[in-house]
């Protein structure tokens, strides 16, 4: 009697194709199940690891869009953001050669005079008043003169003094408000920038911006729409100059697109609104600083206002 072998040694192509097809179907099904499981786990992890604010946004289906509420005089803005940072993406801070120099005053106090040699052997000179007969009190302001190559540039540069012992006028020091932007590794004929601070009121200054080039100091006027000003009113020390990244040589010589960022804050802000600070971005164009954008820096409902 003939019996069929348990294993048929004859392999038919149709059986092989069926086996391969069945294996592919199983693999695809298994991959689909695993992918769905991994995505579900990731979704659960993101949901339960998210901050309350992110969860709230997901549940409500709303975007965290900054919106200015209320009003603030006749100020207008181009953009409103949460927690604006002064640093500019794609820009670098211009290098500072001098920044708010400080001086210890002798017992007799006397006067402050100093000269700096800038690029091309050009001279910047500071001359401050004799304080020998002056009672130095923290918060009082005195006017100094800055000259460039012997020509007075500004005669009202802010100087503030303080003493360890005000009654005895001992341990006194002074700070003068001005900054020189200059890159020591740049060319000797590259532009430099001088910003002087003139006391305006309280913790506010008027700043003047000069370009130092070819032995001359050119005042850069502020252009804000139809308004043209020699100076601009800001919160004290609240400014920074930037250059847009390009080639290394341009960065060293300040030959890139230059921008100035200024900030203003005063106590009545946030009264009936969610405004924290006002930032302005100015672009240098020839001998002008043209306002590029006004930004309202806002704080969220439920947060305490925090100022720079």
Order of alpha helices (4+ residues) and beta strands (2+ residues): alpha-alpha-beta-beta-beta-beta-beta-beta-beta-beta-beta-beta-beta-beta-beta-beta-beta-beta-beta-alpha-beta-beta-beta
